[in-house]
């Protein structure tokens, strides 16, 4: 051994010194269908509340 020390059972290994390179082919999964359904659900919820608001205004109900 010249200039470098290899870890053995007696010396602790510094976990910061070990770097694992991420795979270049790894892609993050993006649930496009779920996002679309969630947007539709939120839009429907907003439209339903707006319709209730308009009905209450037309009847003259105030809080």
C-alpha positions, -999 to +999 in steps of 0.1 A: +000+000+000+015+033-011-003+065-001-038+050+001-055+030+029-080+004+022-107-001+049-105-032+069-124-045+099-104-023+123-111+010+107-146+026+103-156+034+067-166+070+060-200+068+043-195+103+029-165+091+009-186+064-009-205+079-038-229+059-059-236+073-094-272+072-104-281+052-135-283+073-166-313+053-178-333+058-147-364+078-153-388+092-127-424+079-129-449+106-135-485+095-131-501+116-159-534+098-157-537+103-120-529+140-123-555+144-151-582+127-130-572+148-100-576+180-120-610+169-133-621+162-097-610+196-085-626+213-115-659+195-108-657+204-071-652+241-079-680+241-105-704+225-081-696+250-053-700+279-078-734+265-088-745+264-052-732+299-047-752+312-077-783+294-065-780+310-030-774+345-046-805+341-068-826+332-038-814+362-019-799+341+009-772+360+029-751+348+058 
